Amino acid sequence: MTLRDKIAQQLPAWRERFRALSKEYADVVVDQVTVGQIVGGMRDIKALLTDISYVDPAEGIRFRGLSIPEVLRLLPRRSGDEIPLVGGLYYLLMVGEVPTLDQALAVETEWARRAEMPEYVHCILQEMPSDTHPMILFAQAVVAMARDSIFTKKYHEGMKKDAYWEPALEDSLNLTARLPVIAAFIYRMKYFGETERPHYDPELDYGANFARMIKAEDQKGYAELSRLYFILHSDHESGNVSAHATHLVGSTLSDIYLAFAAGLSGLAGPLHGLANQECLAWLLEVYQKFGGVPTREQLYQFAWDTLNSGKVIPGYGHAVLRVPDPRFTAQMEFAKAHFPDDDLVRLADLVFQVAPTVLKEQGKAKNPAPNVDAISGALQYHYGVRQFDFYTVLFGVGRALGVTANYVWARALGQPIERPKSVTTAMLEEMVKKAKQPSAP
């Protein structure tokens, strides 16, 4: 049974649940909004709906209800592989069920059938100036592929609203299949001057293909890391900028190419997708200052010096989590299993032991535990992918898996255009004034 068949089978029940919530229970109060939340970036306002993932403050991200350790344990893998197939994760995100090996391989086969970078994208990327940032190239390629949108074509032919999800699924499979090829081409072109289009090997899976196409020296090891990296970065609720931007643009019935290009534009911002390279840069700064891995005492003092200079310790703290990010833990366990003597891994582990203590002593951080970015760059660095400005492209390949699943289900359930109401500063000030007036006796 294909992804299309499984979604079609589930849709009647899901549509009834959505109808009941939107019609029968629309007046049930879920949350209240404070002035601080309005002026502070809508932080923590419960105003988005997604069943693809949820961030539990005590357990971390859950994909379709499964924790990171459960996902890595339960998803199928090929014989000899340590990390599950990315196709299995995509099946889980789309369908909400743990797939069999055959079902995961069916997704991988679909990707292999669709994984060809269009010639016009190949030409566009080569025409860009050589100093163009890789995220600009990546987003530009995605925007250009909107010309191939099946959803847009069917929409203008007059398809029924109930059928929106089907071409949305086709577009999503095409997009996610092409992204590793495009990313690999950008990598080889920008940093090595190569202009030949990479070709996807149908005998290899998503992660192994990416490792082969970027010509990683240790293709087996980097294939395992790619699977892990794409799985861990696939989704993170709907409130983060890349996911929310994709959802917002998609709610206008823009196709997934245009919607995801918006998400990539948000991901490129320094406050979102650049954190992994900032964390790696800080680790390298520490390493260079001490000529190697410092002692615990040296690192303790350096951490305090960083904070006292008005800077932050990158990779520590999270908007929702109150425990170490399970995505950090999964990557650290991977590193210790494969290259425990790597100096940057040893340093990252030492920072994990020292930084939370320093941050607690400082008393400003609500959550001093590490997030996913505290280690991810060090793993890429170990395998020779040391071009920092490419890391966000890798993030984008993974993030596409989650946002496309959200996009398909938003079209399947007929979710409306997103249009929150705004107020003026004067209106807020008047609300505050009234709220502070003493109540009548």
Legacy VTK file of the C-alpha trace (Angstrom):
# vtk DataFile Version 3.0
C-alpha trace
ASCII
DATASET POLYDATA
POINTS 441 float
0.000 0.000 0.000
1.549 3.314 -1.118
1.775 6.560 0.834
-1.142 7.856 -1.224
-3.237 4.789 -0.383
-2.443 4.971 3.329
-3.281 8.678 3.559
-6.498 8.176 1.599
-7.467 5.376 3.976
-6.972 7.603 7.027
-8.512 10.794 5.667
-12.220 10.285 6.446
-11.587 9.908 10.176
-9.090 12.773 10.266
-11.426 15.082 8.374
-14.228 14.357 10.825
-11.952 15.140 13.774
-10.883 18.402 12.151
-14.488 19.294 11.278
-15.655 18.718 14.847
-12.880 20.895 16.275
-13.420 23.707 13.786
-17.249 23.687 13.913
-18.596 22.118 17.120
-15.872 23.128 19.588
-14.590 26.341 18.028
-15.418 28.419 21.129
-13.432 26.302 23.621
-10.648 28.454 25.118
-7.170 26.970 24.675
-4.812 29.733 25.805
-4.576 33.380 26.778
-2.214 35.947 25.301
-0.194 38.415 27.353
1.302 41.732 26.323
4.739 40.200 26.796
3.949 37.482 24.278
2.637 39.949 21.721
5.688 42.208 21.886
8.077 39.315 22.471
7.595 37.401 19.219
4.464 35.390 20.130
6.578 33.137 22.336
4.712 30.068 23.672
1.285 31.109 22.335
-0.610 27.903 21.531
-2.017 28.816 18.128
-0.797 26.213 15.628
-1.989 22.703 14.784
0.247 19.832 13.700
0.256 16.101 14.350
3.649 15.522 12.732
5.814 16.405 15.743
5.653 17.860 19.233
8.378 19.137 21.559
7.864 17.746 25.042
9.710 19.974 27.574
10.757 16.918 29.566
11.507 14.466 26.743
12.332 16.457 23.630
10.962 16.152 20.122
8.466 13.412 19.366
7.830 12.396 15.772
4.242 11.143 15.514
4.348 10.394 19.234
7.700 8.584 19.188
10.733 9.921 21.052
14.125 10.166 19.336
15.420 6.946 20.960
12.217 5.151 19.926
12.467 6.423 16.349
16.079 5.284 16.047
15.221 1.902 17.534
11.960 1.164 15.730
12.440 2.463 12.204
13.693 -0.171 9.737
17.205 -0.276 8.349
19.026 -2.249 5.727
21.226 -5.130 6.763
24.601 -3.817 7.901
23.359 -0.276 8.503
23.358 1.258 11.953
21.017 4.205 11.337
17.469 3.675 9.980
16.411 4.568 6.459
15.319 8.157 5.921
12.500 6.755 3.786
11.183 5.039 6.903
11.056 8.325 8.757
9.205 9.963 5.853
6.645 7.157 5.911
6.212 7.665 9.664
5.779 11.433 9.299
3.289 11.092 6.452
1.251 8.156 7.726
1.748 8.100 11.487
2.735 4.434 11.535
6.116 2.720 11.881
6.752 1.172 8.458
8.021 -2.246 7.594
11.347 -2.494 5.777
9.483 -2.984 2.485
7.386 0.134 3.092
10.485 2.201 3.904
12.245 0.862 0.817
9.191 1.727 -1.287
9.658 5.376 -0.305
13.363 5.120 -1.121
12.428 3.680 -4.523
10.038 6.570 -5.157
12.801 9.035 -4.357
15.249 7.250 -6.656
12.704 7.405 -9.487
12.235 11.160 -9.044
15.739 12.255 -8.001
17.006 14.233 -10.961
18.010 17.870 -10.856
16.302 19.677 -13.757
18.614 21.004 -16.445
17.261 24.536 -16.023
18.196 24.452 -12.314
21.646 23.235 -13.310
21.985 26.237 -15.627
20.635 28.781 -13.136
23.037 27.736 -10.402
26.053 27.918 -12.708
25.122 31.440 -13.800
25.238 32.807 -10.253
28.370 34.667 -9.045
30.918 32.374 -7.423
30.699 34.200 -4.080
26.938 33.563 -3.737
26.046 32.020 -0.374
25.009 28.347 -0.692
21.656 29.029 0.988
20.846 31.604 -1.690
21.664 29.007 -4.343
19.594 26.373 -2.562
16.520 28.585 -2.116
16.839 29.818 -5.687
16.824 26.264 -7.004
13.700 25.453 -4.981
11.857 28.569 -6.193
12.745 27.764 -9.795
11.256 24.279 -9.529
7.822 25.784 -8.875
7.464 25.702 -12.674
7.110 21.909 -12.306
4.398 22.040 -9.642
1.691 19.464 -10.235
-0.443 21.124 -7.553
-0.432 24.462 -9.366
-1.267 22.811 -12.675
-4.153 20.826 -11.199
-5.443 23.833 -9.272
-5.733 25.900 -12.430
-7.463 22.996 -14.135
-10.148 23.220 -11.470
-9.584 20.260 -9.126
-11.862 19.813 -6.129
-10.718 20.992 -2.710
-10.894 17.475 -1.279
-8.264 16.414 -3.813
-5.692 19.125 -3.045
-3.563 16.765 -1.010
-2.883 14.343 -3.858
-0.857 16.665 -6.129
0.587 18.183 -2.943
1.955 14.725 -2.118
3.344 14.312 -5.636
5.102 17.676 -5.413
6.449 16.814 -1.965
7.911 13.516 -3.157
9.501 15.263 -6.139
10.931 18.049 -3.992
12.370 15.825 -1.275
13.839 13.492 -3.911
15.644 16.319 -5.701
17.009 18.172 -2.691
19.999 15.891 -1.923
21.042 16.038 -5.583
20.795 19.835 -5.677
22.579 20.230 -2.346
25.390 17.924 -3.470
25.764 19.860 -6.729
25.966 23.175 -4.871
28.614 21.684 -2.573
30.803 20.346 -5.369
30.349 23.414 -7.581
30.929 26.086 -4.946
33.854 24.559 -3.091
35.498 22.363 -5.732
34.601 24.036 -9.023
32.803 20.996 -10.428
29.834 21.541 -12.770
28.749 18.018 -13.661
25.249 17.115 -12.476
25.302 14.430 -9.766
23.294 11.303 -10.482
21.314 9.334 -7.923
22.138 5.623 -7.623
18.869 3.647 -7.341
20.718 0.877 -5.518
21.599 3.193 -2.647
19.385 4.872 -0.060
18.885 8.595 0.602
21.784 8.973 3.046
24.208 6.809 1.094
23.410 8.673 -2.108
24.167 11.999 -0.489
27.487 10.714 0.868
28.399 9.438 -2.606
27.314 12.609 -4.420
29.326 14.977 -2.220
32.248 12.537 -2.537
32.778 12.072 1.178
36.069 10.306 1.866
34.444 7.869 4.300
31.243 7.205 2.367
30.035 4.450 4.684
30.539 6.515 7.824
29.153 9.702 6.300
26.125 7.845 4.928
25.291 6.791 8.494
25.744 10.358 9.727
23.600 11.735 6.884
20.728 9.433 7.783
21.001 10.469 11.414
21.338 14.166 10.586
18.369 14.282 8.199
16.172 12.344 10.636
17.034 14.522 13.627
16.568 17.814 11.747
13.373 16.843 9.932
10.794 18.620 12.080
10.422 20.589 15.311
6.744 21.432 15.789
5.205 24.149 13.594
6.266 27.228 15.549
9.918 27.438 14.502
10.561 29.898 11.692
11.286 27.477 8.831
8.270 25.291 9.609
5.947 28.211 10.301
7.017 30.164 7.208
6.400 27.100 5.049
2.988 26.567 6.611
2.032 30.240 6.340
2.870 30.520 2.646
1.340 27.113 1.955
-1.907 28.236 3.589
-2.392 30.631 0.656
-2.403 27.534 -1.610
1.039 28.323 -2.947
2.730 25.119 -4.043
5.281 23.415 -1.800
8.228 24.777 -3.798
7.283 28.394 -3.122
6.272 27.589 0.452
9.486 25.733 1.261
11.584 28.471 -0.347
10.047 30.798 2.250
10.981 28.310 4.952
14.550 28.160 3.655
14.742 31.950 3.700
13.827 31.849 7.382
16.237 29.014 8.055
19.051 31.144 6.600
18.610 33.740 9.369
21.352 33.922 12.036
18.816 33.268 14.825
17.620 30.014 13.262
19.751 27.812 11.025
23.212 29.247 11.658
23.479 28.055 15.246
25.329 24.829 14.407
28.199 26.652 12.714
28.387 29.211 15.536
28.712 26.346 18.024
31.489 24.747 15.989
33.287 28.086 15.649
33.233 28.469 19.448
34.624 24.954 19.933
37.423 25.698 17.473
38.159 28.981 19.250
38.557 27.110 22.538
40.677 24.435 20.900
42.989 26.968 19.238
43.369 29.080 22.381
44.588 26.135 24.448
46.379 24.278 21.652
44.155 21.263 22.180
41.467 20.105 24.592
41.756 22.228 27.756
41.505 20.991 31.311
38.181 21.224 33.095
39.472 24.206 35.091
40.667 26.037 31.976
37.346 25.495 30.220
35.436 26.625 33.300
37.319 29.925 33.329
37.029 30.372 29.555
33.261 29.847 29.769
33.024 32.525 32.449
35.220 34.851 30.377
32.847 34.344 27.439
29.813 35.270 29.532
31.529 38.208 31.239
32.435 39.662 27.842
28.727 39.875 26.997
28.719 36.854 24.715
26.840 33.578 25.026
27.960 29.974 25.062
26.411 28.802 21.788
24.467 25.559 21.743
23.203 25.800 25.301
19.612 26.663 26.132
16.347 25.912 24.356
13.044 27.759 24.062
11.001 24.736 25.159
13.232 21.931 26.442
14.229 21.726 30.087
16.533 18.721 29.644
19.467 17.903 27.327
18.164 17.754 23.766
17.773 14.072 22.775
19.035 15.073 19.331
22.269 16.201 20.991
22.429 12.938 22.911
21.886 10.842 19.774
24.688 12.616 17.932
27.050 12.458 20.885
26.425 8.725 21.226
27.074 8.321 17.498
30.354 10.240 17.767
31.556 8.296 20.807
30.748 5.025 19.070
32.553 5.924 15.833
35.374 8.342 16.693
35.676 8.734 20.475
39.257 10.045 20.226
38.330 12.975 17.970
39.529 16.109 19.780
36.448 18.209 18.940
34.153 15.451 20.160
36.149 15.198 23.383
35.942 18.975 23.737
32.194 19.026 23.053
31.749 16.373 25.724
33.802 18.430 28.188
31.727 21.525 27.412
28.632 19.421 28.144
30.079 18.677 31.576
31.156 22.260 32.342
28.882 24.750 30.541
25.609 23.887 32.355
27.328 24.395 35.702
28.621 27.823 34.663
25.251 28.860 33.268
23.494 27.767 36.459
25.952 29.772 38.525
25.326 32.813 36.330
21.606 32.347 36.934
20.267 33.826 33.683
19.550 30.715 31.611
16.219 28.978 32.259
17.562 25.864 30.609
21.363 25.475 30.564
21.292 22.081 28.843
22.742 21.519 25.341
20.589 21.628 22.220
21.105 19.840 18.915
23.531 22.466 17.594
26.075 21.939 20.370
27.503 18.868 18.616
26.175 18.633 15.037
28.871 20.818 13.436
31.659 18.835 15.092
30.400 15.648 13.450
30.346 17.244 9.997
33.835 18.598 10.648
35.139 15.134 11.505
34.045 13.754 8.139
35.726 16.572 6.231
32.678 18.743 5.542
34.305 21.870 6.935
32.654 24.585 4.870
30.624 26.233 7.621
28.247 28.128 5.349
27.065 24.838 3.834
25.747 23.470 7.126
22.419 25.285 6.832
21.861 23.655 3.442
22.213 20.277 5.152
19.694 21.452 7.734
17.349 22.418 4.878
17.480 18.967 3.277
16.388 17.416 6.553
13.795 20.055 7.402
12.026 19.452 4.070
10.923 16.026 5.321
8.832 17.464 8.147
7.440 20.558 6.485
6.283 18.666 3.395
4.429 16.170 5.588
2.760 19.095 7.339
1.956 20.684 3.979
0.268 17.554 2.619
-1.891 17.150 5.715
-2.796 20.842 5.792
-4.155 20.487 2.254
-5.822 17.153 3.088
-7.701 18.640 6.049
-8.534 21.882 4.291
-6.751 24.055 6.820
-7.550 27.728 6.090
-5.289 30.608 5.215
-3.437 31.810 8.305
-4.387 35.380 9.191
-3.823 36.470 12.819
-5.125 39.846 13.977
-2.703 42.634 14.929
-3.108 45.566 17.311
-1.359 48.928 17.610
1.037 49.987 20.330
-1.510 52.537 21.549
-4.153 49.827 21.818
-1.818 47.669 23.909
-0.969 50.586 26.153
-4.674 51.258 26.682
-5.242 47.597 27.584
-2.411 47.791 30.108
-3.842 51.000 31.579
-7.276 49.430 32.047
-5.813 46.241 33.492
-3.901 48.204 36.125
-6.912 50.248 37.258
-8.158 49.139 40.695
-11.350 47.175 40.663
-14.490 48.866 41.960
-15.385 47.789 45.548
LINES 1 442
441 0 1 2 3 4 5 6 7 8 9 10 11 12 13 14 15 16 17 18 19 20 21 22 23 24 25 26 27 28 29 30 31 32 33 34 35 36 37 38 39 40 41 42 43 44 45 46 47 48 49 50 51 52 53 54 55 56 57 58 59 60 61 62 63 64 65 66 67 68 69 70 71 72 73 74 75 76 77 78 79 80 81 82 83 84 85 86 87 88 89 90 91 92 93 94 95 96 97 98 99 100 101 102 103 104 105 106 107 108 109 110 111 112 113 114 115 116 117 118 119 120 121 122 123 124 125 126 127 128 129 130 131 132 133 134 135 136 137 138 139 140 141 142 143 144 145 146 147 148 149 150 151 152 153 154 155 156 157 158 159 160 161 162 163 164 165 166 167 168 169 170 171 172 173 174 175 176 177 178 179 180 181 182 183 184 185 186 187 188 189 190 191 192 193 194 195 196 197 198 199 200 201 202 203 204 205 206 207 208 209 210 211 212 213 214 215 216 217 218 219 220 221 222 223 224 225 226 227 228 229 230 231 232 233 234 235 236 237 238 239 240 241 242 243 244 245 246 247 248 249 250 251 252 253 254 255 256 257 258 259 260 261 262 263 264 265 266 267 268 269 270 271 272 273 274 275 276 277 278 279 280 281 282 283 284 285 286 287 288 289 290 291 292 293 294 295 296 297 298 299 300 301 302 303 304 305 306 307 308 309 310 311 312 313 314 315 316 317 318 319 320 321 322 323 324 325 326 327 328 329 330 331 332 333 334 335 336 337 338 339 340 341 342 343 344 345 346 347 348 349 350 351 352 353 354 355 356 357 358 359 360 361 362 363 364 365 366 367 368 369 370 371 372 373 374 375 376 377 378 379 380 381 382 383 384 385 386 387 388 389 390 391 392 393 394 395 396 397 398 399 400 401 402 403 404 405 406 407 408 409 410 411 412 413 414 415 416 417 418 419 420 421 422 423 424 425 426 427 428 429 430 431 432 433 434 435 436 437 438 439 440
